[in-house]
Amino acid sequence: MPAGPPPRRGGHLSLPAACLVASALLMQAAAPAALARHRSHKPEAAPPTSVAAICDNADFQAKQQAFENGGPKGDVAVHICGTVVAVAAHSSRTRSGVHGYFYVAVAPDISIRIVTNLDEMHTPAWPWVSKGDKVEVVGRYYYDSYRSQGIDWTHRGTGRSWPIPGFVTVNGTKYD
């Protein structure tokens, strides 16, 4: 460990440390907001071309754990199932359309946010899912950080950036 002055007490920073903190904050503030999510997200690998034919929560948990352990980031195809544990009461309008959100428990202590593009899916009025419903979801798992992750692209459409059609099945009724 390099020798240096003892740490200061009382929450004060030395002038060099204060300059480093200020510089980091300025760089963070100057970073484009678009990097926060998929609008301009550039995966580190080519998009997947297939997804598991049946629900595979263990595969999802392995992918989630790999991201949390610092593995290469990129959007991945997942096929999960579980019980709805929370539902947003109202839909929200974003740049890519109107979305509904809910959370699915995939293990006793693990739930994941599901993003549904209501402009793309053929569904009843939101909310068309309720707490306690049994669901199956195919979509694109994104992981930006521990607090910013979820499964989107849950509709049947595909695009240049995502080639796999998704869906949500609620208590046996499929929405895509």
C-alpha positions in Angstrom: 0.0 0.0 0.0 1.6 3.4 -1.0 2.5 5.7 1.8 0.6 9.0 1.9 -1.0 11.4 4.2 -3.5 9.9 6.7 -7.1 10.0 5.7 -8.9 13.2 6.6 -11.8 13.2 9.0 -15.0 15.2 8.9 -16.0 14.5 5.3 -13.5 17.0 3.8 -11.5 16.1 0.7 -8.0 17.3 -0.1 -7.8 19.6 -3.1 -6.6 16.9 -5.5 -9.3 14.5 -4.4 -11.9 17.2 -4.7 -10.8 18.0 -8.3 -11.0 14.3 -9.2 -14.5 14.0 -7.8 -15.6 17.2 -9.6 -14.1 16.0 -12.8 -15.9 12.6 -12.5 -19.2 14.3 -11.8 -18.8 16.6 -14.8 -18.0 13.7 -17.1 -21.0 11.8 -15.8 -23.3 14.8 -16.3 -21.9 15.2 -19.9 -22.5 11.6 -20.8 -25.5 11.2 -23.2 -28.6 10.0 -21.5 -29.2 7.6 -24.5 -26.5 5.3 -23.1 -28.8 4.5 -20.2 -30.9 2.1 -22.3 -31.7 0.3 -25.4 -32.4 3.2 -27.7 -28.8 3.4 -28.7 -27.5 0.4 -26.8 -24.8 -1.4 -28.7 -24.5 -5.1 -27.7 -21.0 -6.5 -27.5 -22.0 -9.6 -29.4 -24.3 -10.3 -32.3 -28.0 -10.7 -31.4 -29.1 -14.2 -30.7 -31.0 -16.1 -33.4 -33.0 -18.5 -31.2 -34.5 -18.9 -27.7 -35.3 -22.0 -25.6 -38.5 -23.7 -26.8 -39.7 -24.1 -23.2 -39.5 -22.0 -20.1 -36.0 -22.0 -18.6 -35.7 -19.9 -15.5 -32.3 -21.5 -14.6 -30.9 -20.2 -17.9 -32.2 -16.7 -17.2 -30.7 -16.8 -13.7 -27.3 -17.9 -15.1 -27.4 -15.0 -17.6 -28.4 -12.5 -14.9 -25.6 -13.8 -12.6 -23.0 -13.6 -15.4 -23.9 -9.9 -16.0 -23.9 -9.1 -12.2 -20.4 -10.7 -12.0 -19.1 -8.4 -14.7 -19.4 -10.7 -17.7 -19.8 -9.2 -21.2 -23.0 -7.2 -21.5 -25.4 -7.6 -24.4 -29.0 -8.3 -24.9 -29.9 -12.0 -24.7 -33.0 -14.0 -25.5 -34.8 -15.5 -22.6 -37.9 -17.7 -22.0 -39.1 -17.5 -18.4 -42.2 -18.3 -16.5 -43.5 -17.5 -13.0 -46.0 -15.7 -11.0 -46.8 -12.0 -11.3 -45.8 -10.2 -8.1 -46.6 -6.6 -9.0 -48.3 -4.6 -11.8 -48.0 -0.9 -12.7 -51.5 0.5 -12.3 -51.2 2.7 -15.4 -49.3 2.5 -18.7 -46.6 5.0 -19.6 -45.9 6.7 -22.9 -42.2 6.6 -24.0 -40.4 7.5 -27.2 -41.1 4.0 -28.5 -44.8 3.9 -27.6 -47.2 3.1 -24.8 -45.9 0.5 -22.3 -47.2 -1.6 -19.5 -45.0 -3.0 -16.7 -45.1 -5.9 -14.3 -42.8 -8.0 -12.3 -42.5 -11.8 -12.4 -41.0 -14.0 -9.7 -38.7 -16.5 -11.4 -37.3 -17.9 -8.1 -38.3 -17.4 -4.4 -36.1 -14.3 -4.1 -35.7 -13.2 -7.7 -38.2 -11.2 -9.7 -37.7 -9.4 -13.1 -39.4 -6.4 -14.7 -41.4 -7.2 -17.8 -41.9 -4.4 -20.4 -44.8 -4.8 -22.8 -45.2 -2.5 -25.8 -48.9 -2.0 -25.9 -48.8 -0.3 -29.3 -47.3 -3.5 -30.8 -49.2 -6.2 -28.8 -52.8 -7.4 -29.3 -54.1 -7.1 -25.8 -57.1 -5.8 -23.9 -56.8 -2.4 -22.2 -54.0 -2.1 -19.6 -53.7 -3.7 -17.1 -54.4 -7.1 -18.7 -52.3 -8.9 -16.1 -52.9 -9.1 -12.3 -50.9 -10.0 -9.3 -51.0 -13.8 -8.8 -51.3 -14.6 -12.5 -49.2 -17.4 -14.0 -47.2 -16.1 -16.9 -44.7 -17.3 -19.5 -42.6 -14.7 -21.3 -40.3 -14.7 -24.3 -38.3 -11.6 -24.9 -35.0 -9.7 -24.8 -33.2 -9.6 -21.4 -31.3 -6.3 -21.0 -28.9 -5.6 -18.2 -27.7 -2.0 -17.8 -27.0 -2.3 -14.0 -28.4 -4.1 -10.9 -31.2 -1.5 -10.7 -31.8 -1.2 -14.5 -32.7 -4.5 -16.0 -35.7 -6.3 -17.4 -37.2 -8.2 -20.3 -38.6 -6.2 -23.2 -39.4 -7.0 -26.9 -42.2 -9.2 -25.6 -44.3 -8.7 -28.8 -44.2 -10.8 -32.0 -42.6 -8.1 -34.2 -38.9 -8.3 -35.0 -36.5 -5.7 -36.3 -33.0 -4.9 -37.4 -31.8 -5.0 -33.7 -33.8 -7.9 -32.5 -34.7 -11.0 -34.7 -36.7 -13.1 -32.2 -40.5 -12.7 -31.8 -41.6 -12.5 -28.2 -44.9 -13.1 -26.4 -46.5 -13.1 -23.0 -48.9 -15.9 -22.0 -51.2 -15.1 -19.0 -53.0 -18.0 -17.4 -53.0 -19.8 -20.8 -53.9 -16.8 -23.0 -51.2 -15.8 -25.4 -50.5 -12.1 -26.1 -48.1 -11.1 -28.8 
